[in-house]
Amino acid sequence: MPVVTLPDGSQRRFDNPVTVDEVAADIGAGLRKAALAGRVNGKLVDTSFLISSDASLAIVTDRDPDGIEVIRHSTAHLLAQAVKQLFPDAQVTIGPVIQDGFYYDFSYKRPFTTEDLAAIEAKMTELAKADQKVTRRVLTRDEAVKFFKHQGEVYKAEIIAGIPDKDEISLYGQGDWVDLCRGPHVPSTGKLKAFKLTKVAGAYWRGDSRNEMLQRIYGTAWADKKQLDDYLHRLEEAEKRDHRRIGRELDLFHLQEEAPGAVFWHPKGWQVFQNLIAYMRQRQLEAGYEEVSAPELMDSSLWAQSGHLEAFGENMFLTKTPDERTYCIKPMNCPGHVQIFKHGLRSYRELPVRLCEFGKVHRYEPSGSLHGLMRVRAFTQDDAHVFVSEDQITAEAAAVTRLILDIYRDFGFDDVRIKFADRPPKRVGSDEIWDMSEKALIAGTKAAGVEYTLNPGEGAFYGPKLEFVLRDAIGRDWQCGTLQVDLNMPGRLGAYFIDEHSGKKTPVMLHRAIFGSLERFFAILLEHHSGKLPAWLAPVQAVVLSITDRQDDYVRRVTESLKNQGFRVSFDLRNEKVGFKIREHTLQRVPYLLVAGDKEVAANLLSVRTRSGKDLGTMSPETFAERLRIELNSRGRQTLEG
């Protein structure tokens, strides 16, 4: 007779095997109505799951993250059911949950249109309101293949044929629709109350460009309408903040087909890019780093020795020379930094050795995954490698963690989450080395006084890592910085130092990036600030505007003076109304607009206003310069607005 232990430690005894649904009903009618799934002995299951022996149980509702995932998973099935009812000739493939939603891939004779999406969504609403019961059954692999072939679903049959014959094949049905799935799912379609189809895109079957192009319908699903509306509002805001749109509006950069995944930087965009480098260069200098530069093209033997060629070779650009040597365009900077560390005899007294580089790297990304500055093939890393002894790992990891968090605050990111990623299935090095690496990195987080969550199996192939995740102004998360402990690569590449006993010892290498990719961080900054970069980063910090041509000489003198003081200032002497000029430069997100009319010229003053429209009154050019200098020195934490 099963004894069910609930999360609060209380127990309930039953005379016979009992389903999750029946346990929820035994606790209360309200909980039974809210139940979407259960977690039995840690495993997520349907409410129809039968508990036949003693077990721990948590009832999953839409207040739980697991509950939202079940809702999204079930809504993907609802989407497929609706498509099949409206377009019987469509073939269904896969439909997983993704961040904030789901998608389902279909094979169909023509592209789905906006009108099709509206019709599909209306059919989904109809099916949800019908409150169809969701049922589960199990078949053998051969039975399942036969079933889906009979249904004409060749993609499903192909998926099942690739599953080991000993694995359980579960099918879920609702109404006349049956789909292959591991589950779990909501008890009935009536639990799906807040969803929206968002777009349709192309996707290759099994992600292989040699296969058929499918149609991927994306959607989102939430516990209730308010959460859905909030999310859709964030989507609208994200569209307004899209860095590609802002890049065009502000003339910062462009991309083109002749150089896929590589950026053409325009003068203003390159200025911001260089501002990022100058900032990081100064912070690293203050933290004891030495800047280096390693070749972009190195013999493939070095990458084989480091382990990159085996673990990462499909993402590397290779070239063969007439003398039959194969070279790799570097996808990362670490092997080059090890070569610099090795050049000359190193003593334990020199450690830590902190080498940093703004290194241009190249990685092959499939064409379909390229996305503005967010996903490119050629990018610049603010990469650093710190060579330490084993007893220095904790202190250095803590120092790096504190540096990273402080730098993010300067850019306006105060909400930063840290994830600890441990050993992946595909890795180099012994379990003993991985044990040591993971313990050392965790000790560093404790020394820095920060909390972390676990991201299991997502470490680099050579060592565990910390991932620093930024939350932006509209609630999106971006993983940027990383800190990795590596007890493998220095030894593989023959690096050593002389210890206090005059013996050779292999250093530990900490891999560290803060921006990660400068291109991607640039994009995140643009979207976080909606293009309104703080004055210390902005390509143009102020523009001086004339009202009539009588002020032209004064405007030129003021502009020249401010530029000579190191400020990025331009002027606008066009024969246009001053209101037009103000509006245009406001749209260009220039932080400060300095207006000069006859009165201002006579009194050697400027009328100062911000891009947000705030009038700061009049002040002399010298006063403005001093106040702007204070703001820039504070790295944007204060503004002239207060």
C-alpha positions as CSV (number, residue, x, y, z in Angstrom):
1,M,0.0,0.0,0.0
2,P,1.7,3.2,-1.1
3,V,2.7,6.0,1.3
4,V,3.0,9.3,-0.5
5,T,5.3,11.9,1.1
6,L,4.5,15.5,0.2
7,P,6.9,18.5,-0.1
8,D,6.0,19.7,3.4
9,G,7.0,16.3,4.9
10,S,3.4,15.2,5.6
11,Q,2.4,11.7,4.4
12,R,-0.8,10.2,3.0
13,R,-1.5,6.4,3.0
14,F,-3.6,4.7,0.4
15,D,-5.1,1.2,0.3
16,N,-4.4,0.8,-3.4
17,P,-2.2,2.2,-6.1
18,V,-3.2,5.8,-6.7
19,T,-2.7,8.3,-9.5
20,V,-1.2,11.8,-9.1
21,D,-4.7,13.1,-9.9
22,E,-6.3,11.1,-7.1
23,V,-3.7,12.2,-4.6
24,A,-4.4,15.9,-5.6
25,A,-8.1,15.2,-5.1
26,D,-7.5,13.7,-1.7
27,I,-5.7,16.9,-0.7
28,G,-8.4,19.2,-2.0
29,A,-10.7,19.9,-4.9
30,G,-8.9,23.2,-5.6
31,L,-5.5,21.5,-5.9
32,R,-7.0,18.8,-8.2
33,K,-8.4,21.5,-10.5
34,A,-5.1,23.3,-10.6
35,A,-2.9,20.2,-11.1
36,L,-1.1,20.0,-14.4
37,A,1.4,17.3,-13.7
38,G,3.3,15.7,-10.8
39,R,6.9,15.2,-9.8
40,V,7.2,11.6,-8.4
41,N,10.6,10.8,-6.8
42,G,12.0,13.8,-8.8
43,K,10.6,12.7,-12.2
44,L,8.0,14.8,-14.0
45,V,5.0,12.8,-14.9
46,D,1.3,13.1,-16.0
47,T,-1.5,13.4,-13.5
48,S,-2.6,10.0,-14.7
49,F,0.7,8.4,-13.6
50,L,0.0,5.5,-11.2
51,I,1.9,5.4,-7.9
52,S,2.1,1.8,-6.7
53,S,4.8,2.0,-4.0
54,D,6.1,4.5,-1.5
55,A,7.1,7.7,-3.2
56,S,7.7,11.4,-2.8
57,L,5.2,13.6,-4.7
58,A,5.0,17.3,-5.6
59,I,1.8,18.4,-7.4
60,V,2.8,20.7,-10.3
61,T,0.6,23.7,-11.1
62,D,0.9,26.7,-13.3
63,R,2.7,28.5,-10.5
64,D,5.7,26.2,-11.0
65,P,8.3,26.6,-13.7
66,D,7.7,22.9,-14.5
67,G,4.0,23.7,-14.9
68,I,4.7,26.4,-17.5
69,E,7.0,24.0,-19.4
70,V,4.2,21.4,-19.5
71,I,1.7,24.1,-20.7
72,R,4.1,25.0,-23.5
73,H,4.8,21.4,-24.5
74,S,1.1,20.7,-24.6
75,T,0.4,23.9,-26.6
76,A,2.9,22.7,-29.2
77,H,0.8,19.5,-29.6
78,L,-2.3,21.7,-29.8
79,L,-0.7,23.6,-32.6
80,A,0.1,20.4,-34.5
81,Q,-3.5,19.1,-34.0
82,A,-4.9,22.4,-35.4
83,V,-2.6,22.3,-38.4
84,K,-3.6,18.8,-39.3
85,Q,-7.3,19.6,-39.1
86,L,-6.9,22.7,-41.3
87,F,-4.2,21.3,-43.6
88,P,-4.5,17.5,-43.7
89,D,-1.7,17.1,-46.2
90,A,0.8,18.7,-43.9
91,Q,3.5,16.4,-42.4
92,V,4.4,16.9,-38.7
93,T,8.0,16.5,-37.5
94,I,9.1,17.8,-34.0
95,G,7.7,20.4,-31.6
96,P,9.9,21.2,-28.6
97,V,9.7,23.8,-25.8
98,I,12.1,26.7,-26.1
99,Q,12.7,29.8,-24.0
100,D,9.3,31.6,-23.5
101,G,7.5,29.3,-25.9
102,F,7.6,26.5,-28.4
103,Y,7.7,25.7,-32.0
104,Y,6.6,22.9,-34.4
105,D,8.2,22.0,-37.7
106,F,5.9,21.1,-40.6
107,S,6.4,19.9,-44.2
108,Y,3.8,21.4,-46.5
109,K,3.4,22.1,-50.2
110,R,3.3,25.9,-49.9
111,P,4.5,28.5,-47.3
112,F,2.2,29.3,-44.5
113,T,0.9,32.8,-44.6
114,T,-0.1,35.4,-42.0
115,E,-3.7,34.5,-42.6
116,D,-2.9,30.8,-42.1
117,L,-1.4,31.6,-38.7
118,A,-4.5,33.5,-37.7
119,A,-6.7,30.5,-38.8
120,I,-4.5,28.0,-37.0
121,E,-4.6,30.1,-33.8
122,A,-8.4,30.3,-34.0
123,K,-8.6,26.5,-34.4
124,M,-6.3,26.0,-31.4
125,T,-8.6,28.2,-29.3
126,E,-11.6,26.1,-30.4
127,L,-9.8,22.8,-29.5
128,A,-8.7,24.2,-26.2
129,K,-12.3,25.2,-25.3
130,A,-13.5,21.7,-26.2
131,D,-11.5,20.5,-23.2
132,Q,-10.4,17.3,-24.8
133,K,-8.9,14.7,-22.5
134,V,-5.3,13.9,-23.0
135,T,-4.4,10.2,-22.9
136,R,-1.2,8.3,-23.0
137,R,-0.4,4.8,-24.3
138,V,2.8,2.9,-24.9
139,L,3.8,0.9,-28.0
140,T,6.9,-1.1,-29.1
141,R,9.1,0.6,-31.6
142,D,7.9,-1.5,-34.5
143,E,4.2,-0.9,-33.5
144,A,4.8,2.8,-33.4
145,V,6.6,2.9,-36.8
146,K,3.7,0.9,-38.3
147,F,1.2,3.3,-36.7
148,F,2.7,6.5,-38.0
149,K,3.4,5.0,-41.5
150,H,-0.3,4.1,-41.6
151,Q,-1.1,7.7,-40.7
152,G,1.1,8.9,-43.5
153,E,3.5,10.6,-41.1
154,V,6.8,9.6,-42.6
155,Y,8.9,12.0,-40.5
156,K,7.5,10.6,-37.2
157,A,8.2,7.0,-38.5
158,E,11.8,8.0,-39.3
159,I,12.3,9.5,-35.8
160,I,11.0,6.3,-34.2
161,A,13.1,4.1,-36.4
162,G,16.2,5.8,-34.9
163,I,15.2,5.1,-31.3
164,P,16.8,2.0,-29.7
165,D,14.3,-0.9,-29.7
166,K,14.5,-1.3,-25.9
167,D,13.3,2.2,-25.3
168,E,9.7,2.9,-24.4
169,I,7.7,4.6,-27.1
170,S,4.8,6.7,-25.7
171,L,2.0,8.3,-27.7
172,Y,-0.3,11.1,-26.6
173,G,-3.8,11.6,-27.9
174,Q,-6.4,14.3,-27.7
175,G,-9.6,14.0,-29.7
176,D,-8.7,12.4,-33.0
177,W,-5.1,13.6,-32.9
178,V,-2.2,11.3,-31.8
179,D,1.4,12.4,-31.5
180,L,4.7,10.8,-30.5
181,C,6.0,12.3,-27.3
182,R,7.8,11.4,-24.0
183,G,5.4,13.8,-22.1
184,P,4.2,14.7,-19.7
185,H,1.2,16.7,-20.8
186,V,-1.7,18.6,-19.2
187,P,-4.7,16.5,-18.3
188,S,-6.9,18.1,-20.9
189,T,-6.7,20.8,-23.6
190,G,-8.9,23.1,-21.4
191,K,-5.8,23.8,-19.3
192,L,-4.4,25.8,-22.2
193,K,-5.8,29.2,-21.9
194,A,-3.2,31.8,-22.9
195,F,-1.2,31.3,-26.1
196,K,-0.2,33.2,-29.3
197,L,1.5,32.2,-32.5
198,T,4.2,34.6,-33.2
199,K,5.9,33.9,-36.6
200,V,6.8,31.3,-39.2
201,A,10.4,30.6,-40.4
202,G,12.3,28.0,-42.4
203,A,14.2,25.2,-40.8
204,Y,16.1,22.2,-42.3
205,W,14.9,18.7,-41.3
206,R,17.2,17.5,-38.5
207,G,19.1,20.8,-38.9
208,D,21.0,19.6,-41.9
209,S,21.1,22.0,-44.9
210,R,21.2,18.9,-47.3
211,N,17.7,18.0,-46.1
212,E,14.3,19.4,-47.0
213,M,13.5,22.9,-45.8
214,L,10.6,22.7,-43.4
215,Q,8.3,25.4,-42.0
216,R,8.7,26.3,-38.3
217,I,5.8,27.9,-36.6
218,Y,6.7,29.6,-33.4
219,G,4.4,30.4,-30.5
220,T,4.3,31.3,-26.9
221,A,2.1,30.1,-24.0
222,W,1.6,31.2,-20.4
223,A,-0.4,30.5,-17.4
224,D,-2.9,33.3,-17.9
225,K,-3.8,36.2,-20.2
226,K,-2.0,38.8,-18.1
227,Q,1.3,36.9,-18.3
228,L,0.8,36.5,-22.1
229,D,0.0,40.2,-22.5
230,D,3.1,41.2,-20.5
231,Y,5.2,38.9,-22.7
232,L,3.7,40.3,-25.9
233,H,4.4,43.8,-24.7
234,R,8.0,42.8,-24.1
235,L,8.2,41.4,-27.6
236,E,6.9,44.7,-29.0
237,E,9.5,46.6,-26.9
238,A,12.2,44.2,-28.1
239,E,11.2,44.9,-31.7
240,K,11.6,48.6,-31.1
241,R,15.0,48.0,-29.5
242,D,16.3,45.6,-32.2
243,H,20.0,46.4,-32.6
244,R,19.8,45.9,-36.4
245,R,17.1,48.6,-36.6
246,I,19.0,50.9,-34.3
247,G,22.2,50.2,-36.3
248,R,20.6,51.4,-39.5
249,E,18.9,54.4,-37.9
250,L,22.2,55.6,-36.3
251,D,24.4,54.6,-39.2
252,L,26.6,52.3,-37.0
253,F,27.2,49.2,-39.1
254,H,25.9,46.9,-41.7
255,L,26.2,43.3,-42.9
256,Q,26.0,42.0,-46.5
257,E,25.9,38.7,-48.3
258,E,29.4,38.9,-49.6
259,A,30.8,38.6,-46.1
260,P,28.2,36.5,-44.2
261,G,28.6,36.8,-40.4
262,A,31.1,39.6,-40.6
263,V,30.5,43.2,-39.8
264,F,31.1,46.4,-41.8
265,W,31.7,49.0,-39.1
266,H,30.7,52.6,-40.0
267,P,32.6,55.5,-38.4
268,K,30.1,56.1,-35.5
269,G,29.8,52.4,-34.8
270,W,33.6,51.9,-34.9
271,Q,33.9,54.8,-32.4
272,V,31.7,53.0,-29.9
273,F,33.6,49.7,-30.6
274,Q,36.8,51.5,-29.8
275,N,35.3,53.1,-26.7
276,L,34.5,49.5,-25.4
277,I,38.1,48.4,-26.1
278,A,39.6,51.5,-24.4
279,Y,37.4,51.0,-21.3
280,M,38.3,47.4,-21.0
281,R,41.9,48.0,-21.7
282,Q,42.1,50.5,-18.8
283,R,40.2,48.2,-16.4
284,Q,42.5,45.3,-17.2
285,L,45.6,47.4,-16.8
286,E,44.4,48.4,-13.4
287,A,43.7,44.8,-12.5
288,G,47.3,43.7,-13.4
289,Y,46.8,42.3,-16.9
290,E,49.3,42.5,-19.7
291,E,48.0,42.9,-23.3
292,V,49.4,40.6,-26.0
293,S,48.5,39.6,-29.6
294,A,48.8,36.1,-31.1
295,P,48.7,35.2,-34.8
296,E,45.3,34.6,-36.4
297,L,46.7,31.8,-38.6
298,M,48.5,28.9,-36.9
299,D,49.4,25.3,-38.0
300,S,46.6,22.7,-37.4
301,S,49.1,20.6,-35.4
302,L,48.9,23.1,-32.6
303,W,45.1,22.9,-32.5
304,A,45.3,19.1,-32.6
305,Q,47.7,19.2,-29.6
306,S,45.4,21.5,-27.7
307,G,42.4,19.3,-28.3
308,H,40.4,21.9,-30.2
309,L,40.7,20.2,-33.6
310,E,39.0,17.1,-32.3
311,A,36.4,18.8,-30.1
312,F,35.7,21.9,-32.2
313,G,37.0,21.1,-35.7
314,E,33.6,21.3,-37.5
315,N,33.4,24.9,-36.4
316,M,36.9,25.9,-37.5
317,F,38.0,27.5,-40.8
318,L,40.9,25.6,-42.3
319,T,43.1,26.4,-45.3
320,K,45.8,24.4,-47.0
321,T,48.9,26.1,-48.5
322,P,50.8,25.0,-51.7
323,D,53.3,23.2,-49.5
324,E,50.5,21.0,-48.2
325,R,50.5,22.5,-44.7
326,T,47.1,22.9,-43.1
327,Y,46.5,26.1,-41.1
328,C,43.6,27.1,-38.9
329,I,42.1,30.5,-38.6
330,K,41.9,30.8,-34.8
331,P,38.5,30.2,-33.3
332,M,39.8,31.2,-29.8
333,N,42.9,32.7,-28.3
334,C,44.0,30.2,-25.6
335,P,46.6,28.2,-27.5
336,G,48.3,31.4,-28.6
337,H,48.5,32.7,-25.1
338,V,50.0,29.4,-23.9
339,Q,52.8,29.9,-26.5
340,I,53.5,33.4,-25.2
341,F,53.6,32.1,-21.6
342,K,56.0,29.3,-22.7
343,H,58.5,31.7,-24.4
344,G,61.1,32.0,-21.8
345,L,61.6,30.5,-18.3
346,R,58.8,31.3,-15.8
347,S,59.2,31.3,-12.1
348,Y,56.5,30.7,-9.5
349,R,57.3,34.2,-8.2
350,E,55.9,35.6,-11.4
351,L,52.5,34.0,-10.9
352,P,49.7,35.0,-11.5
353,V,50.6,35.9,-15.1
354,R,47.6,37.6,-16.6
355,L,47.6,37.8,-20.4
356,C,44.8,39.6,-22.3
357,E,44.0,40.2,-25.9
358,F,41.3,41.8,-28.1
359,G,41.6,38.9,-30.4
360,K,39.8,38.5,-33.7
361,V,38.4,35.0,-34.0
362,H,36.5,33.1,-36.7
363,R,34.0,30.3,-36.2
364,Y,31.8,28.6,-38.7
365,E,28.1,29.1,-37.8
366,P,25.4,27.7,-40.1
367,S,23.9,30.4,-42.3
368,G,20.5,30.0,-40.8
369,S,21.8,30.8,-37.3
370,L,23.4,34.1,-38.2
371,H,21.6,37.1,-36.5
372,G,22.9,40.6,-36.8
373,L,25.7,41.2,-34.3
374,M,24.3,38.6,-31.9
375,R,25.5,35.6,-33.9
376,V,28.4,36.1,-36.3
377,R,31.3,34.2,-37.8
378,A,34.0,36.8,-37.3
379,F,34.2,38.5,-33.9
380,T,36.5,40.0,-31.3
381,Q,36.9,38.6,-27.8
382,D,38.1,40.5,-24.8
383,D,39.9,37.3,-24.0
384,A,42.3,36.7,-21.0
385,H,44.2,33.8,-19.7
386,V,45.6,33.8,-16.2
387,F,48.3,31.3,-15.3
388,V,48.3,30.4,-11.6
389,S,49.5,27.8,-9.3
390,E,46.9,25.4,-7.7
391,D,46.9,27.3,-4.4
392,Q,46.2,30.6,-6.2
393,I,43.0,29.4,-8.0
394,T,40.5,30.4,-5.3
395,A,41.8,33.9,-4.8
396,E,42.2,34.7,-8.5
397,A,38.8,33.3,-9.4
398,A,37.2,35.5,-6.7
399,A,39.1,38.6,-8.0
400,V,38.0,37.9,-11.5
401,T,34.4,37.4,-10.4
402,R,34.4,40.7,-8.5
403,L,36.0,42.5,-11.5
404,I,33.3,41.1,-13.9
405,L,30.4,42.2,-11.7
406,D,31.9,45.7,-11.2
407,I,32.4,46.1,-15.0
408,Y,28.8,45.1,-15.7
409,R,27.6,47.7,-13.2
410,D,29.4,50.4,-15.2
411,F,27.3,49.5,-18.2
412,G,24.0,49.6,-16.4
413,F,23.7,45.9,-15.7
414,D,23.0,45.4,-11.9
415,D,21.0,42.2,-12.2
416,V,23.5,39.5,-13.0
417,R,23.0,35.8,-12.4
418,I,25.9,33.3,-12.2
419,K,25.6,29.7,-13.4
420,F,28.1,27.0,-12.6
421,A,28.6,24.6,-15.6
422,D,30.2,21.3,-14.7
423,R,31.8,18.5,-16.8
424,P,30.3,17.8,-20.2
425,P,30.0,14.3,-21.7
426,K,32.6,15.1,-24.4
427,R,35.7,16.3,-22.5
428,V,39.5,15.8,-22.1
429,G,41.3,15.0,-18.8
430,S,40.8,12.6,-16.0
431,D,37.9,12.6,-13.5
432,E,40.4,13.4,-10.8
433,I,41.5,16.6,-12.6
434,W,37.8,17.6,-13.2
435,D,37.0,17.0,-9.5
436,M,39.9,19.4,-8.6
437,S,38.8,22.0,-11.2
438,E,35.2,22.0,-10.1
439,K,36.0,22.3,-6.4
440,A,38.4,25.1,-7.0
441,L,36.0,27.1,-9.1
442,I,33.2,26.7,-6.5
443,A,35.6,27.8,-3.8
444,G,36.3,31.0,-5.8
445,T,32.6,31.9,-5.9
446,K,32.3,31.4,-2.2
447,A,35.4,33.6,-1.7
448,A,33.8,36.3,-3.9
449,G,30.6,36.1,-1.8
450,V,28.3,35.3,-4.8
451,E,25.6,32.8,-5.3
452,Y,25.2,30.5,-8.3
453,T,22.9,28.0,-9.8
454,L,23.9,24.7,-11.5
455,N,24.0,24.3,-15.3
456,P,24.8,20.6,-15.4
457,G,27.0,19.2,-18.2
458,E,27.6,22.6,-19.9
459,G,31.3,23.1,-19.1
460,A,33.9,23.6,-21.8
461,F,35.6,20.4,-23.0
462,Y,38.7,21.2,-21.0
463,G,37.2,22.5,-17.8
464,P,34.2,23.7,-15.7
465,K,33.1,27.3,-16.0
466,L,31.1,30.1,-14.5
467,E,28.6,31.8,-16.8
468,F,27.6,35.4,-16.1
469,V,24.0,36.1,-17.3
470,L,22.9,39.7,-17.6
471,R,19.2,40.7,-17.3
472,D,18.4,43.7,-19.5
473,A,15.9,46.6,-19.3
474,I,13.0,44.5,-20.6
475,G,13.7,41.3,-18.6
476,R,15.7,39.3,-21.2
477,D,18.7,37.2,-20.1
478,W,22.0,37.3,-22.0
479,Q,24.9,35.0,-21.1
480,C,28.1,37.1,-21.7
481,G,31.1,36.6,-19.4
482,T,32.7,33.3,-18.5
483,L,35.4,32.1,-16.1
484,Q,36.9,28.6,-16.7
485,V,39.4,26.6,-14.7
486,D,41.6,24.6,-17.0
487,L,44.0,21.9,-15.6
488,N,44.3,20.2,-19.0
489,M,45.4,22.5,-21.9
490,P,48.6,24.0,-20.3
491,G,49.9,20.4,-19.8
492,R,48.8,19.3,-23.3
493,L,50.8,22.3,-24.8
494,G,53.9,21.8,-22.6
495,A,53.6,24.9,-20.4
496,Y,55.4,24.9,-17.1
497,F,57.0,27.1,-14.5
498,I,59.8,26.5,-12.0
499,D,58.5,26.0,-8.5
500,E,60.1,26.9,-5.2
501,H,62.0,23.6,-5.2
502,S,63.5,24.2,-8.7
503,G,61.2,21.6,-10.3
504,K,59.0,22.0,-13.3
505,K,55.3,22.3,-12.6
506,T,52.3,22.7,-14.9
507,P,50.3,25.9,-14.3
508,V,46.6,26.1,-14.0
509,M,45.0,28.3,-16.6
510,L,41.9,30.4,-16.0
511,H,40.1,31.4,-19.2
512,R,38.2,34.7,-18.7
513,A,36.0,36.8,-21.0
514,I,33.8,39.7,-19.8
515,F,32.2,41.1,-22.9
516,G,32.6,37.7,-24.5
517,S,32.1,38.8,-28.1
518,L,32.5,42.6,-28.4
519,E,30.1,42.5,-31.3
520,R,27.4,40.7,-29.3
521,F,27.9,42.9,-26.3
522,F,27.6,46.0,-28.5
523,A,24.2,44.6,-29.7
524,I,23.1,43.9,-26.1
525,L,24.1,47.4,-25.1
526,L,22.1,49.0,-28.0
527,E,19.0,47.0,-27.1
528,H,19.4,47.5,-23.3
529,H,19.7,51.3,-23.7
530,S,17.4,51.4,-26.7
531,G,20.2,53.1,-28.6
532,K,20.6,55.8,-26.0
533,L,24.1,55.0,-24.9
534,P,25.5,56.8,-21.9
535,A,27.5,59.8,-22.8
536,W,30.9,58.2,-22.1
537,L,30.1,55.5,-24.7
538,A,28.1,57.5,-27.2
539,P,29.8,58.1,-30.6
540,V,28.8,61.8,-30.4
541,Q,28.4,63.2,-26.9
542,A,27.0,66.6,-27.8
543,V,26.0,68.6,-30.8
544,V,26.1,72.5,-31.0
545,L,23.2,74.0,-32.9
546,S,22.8,77.4,-34.4
547,I,19.5,79.2,-34.7
548,T,20.6,81.5,-37.6
549,D,23.8,82.0,-39.5
550,R,24.7,84.9,-37.2
551,Q,25.9,82.3,-34.6
552,D,28.0,80.2,-37.0
553,D,31.4,81.5,-35.8
554,Y,30.5,81.2,-32.2
555,V,29.2,77.6,-32.7
556,R,32.4,76.7,-34.5
557,R,34.6,78.1,-31.8
558,V,32.7,76.3,-29.0
559,T,32.8,73.1,-30.9
560,E,36.5,73.3,-31.5
561,S,37.2,74.1,-27.9
562,L,35.2,71.2,-26.6
563,K,36.8,68.8,-29.2
564,N,40.3,70.1,-28.1
565,Q,39.3,69.0,-24.5
566,G,38.7,65.5,-25.7
567,F,35.0,65.5,-26.0
568,R,33.2,64.0,-29.1
569,V,31.3,67.0,-30.3
570,S,29.9,68.1,-33.7
571,F,28.0,71.1,-34.9
572,D,24.9,71.7,-37.1
573,L,24.9,75.0,-39.0
574,R,22.3,74.0,-41.6
575,N,19.7,76.5,-42.7
576,E,16.9,74.7,-40.9
577,K,14.6,75.6,-38.0
578,V,16.2,74.9,-34.7
579,G,13.2,72.7,-33.7
580,F,13.9,70.5,-36.7
581,K,17.5,70.2,-35.8
582,I,16.7,69.3,-32.2
583,R,14.2,66.7,-33.3
584,E,16.7,65.1,-35.7
585,H,19.6,64.9,-33.3
586,T,17.2,63.6,-30.6
587,L,16.3,60.8,-32.9
588,Q,20.1,60.2,-33.4
589,R,20.2,59.7,-29.5
590,V,22.9,62.4,-29.0
591,P,23.1,62.8,-25.2
592,Y,23.3,66.6,-25.1
593,L,22.0,69.3,-27.5
594,L,23.7,72.8,-27.1
595,V,21.7,75.6,-28.7
596,A,23.2,79.0,-29.4
597,G,21.1,82.1,-30.4
598,D,21.9,85.7,-30.3
599,K,21.4,86.0,-26.5
600,E,23.6,83.1,-25.8
601,V,26.4,84.4,-28.1
602,A,26.3,87.8,-26.4
603,A,26.6,86.3,-22.9
604,N,29.0,83.5,-23.9
605,L,26.4,80.8,-22.9
606,L,24.8,77.7,-24.3
607,S,21.2,76.6,-23.8
608,V,21.6,72.9,-22.8
609,R,19.0,70.2,-23.2
610,T,19.1,66.4,-23.1
611,R,17.9,63.9,-25.6
612,S,15.0,63.1,-23.3
613,G,13.8,66.7,-23.7
614,K,14.8,68.0,-20.3
615,D,15.8,71.7,-20.4
616,L,19.0,72.2,-18.2
617,G,19.0,75.9,-18.6
618,T,21.9,78.0,-19.8
619,M,25.5,77.7,-18.8
620,S,28.9,78.7,-20.2
621,P,30.8,76.3,-22.4
622,E,33.4,76.0,-19.6
623,T,30.7,75.0,-17.1
624,F,29.2,72.4,-19.5
625,A,32.7,71.0,-20.2
626,E,33.4,70.6,-16.5
627,R,30.1,68.9,-15.7
628,L,30.4,66.6,-18.7
629,R,34.0,65.7,-17.7
630,I,32.7,64.8,-14.2
631,E,30.0,62.6,-15.8
632,L,32.5,60.8,-18.1
633,N,34.9,60.2,-15.3
634,S,32.1,58.5,-13.3
635,R,31.5,56.2,-16.3
636,G,27.9,57.2,-16.6
637,R,26.7,56.7,-13.1
638,Q,25.9,60.4,-12.8
639,T,24.4,62.6,-15.6
640,L,24.0,66.3,-16.0
641,E,20.3,65.7,-15.3
642,G,21.3,64.8,-11.7
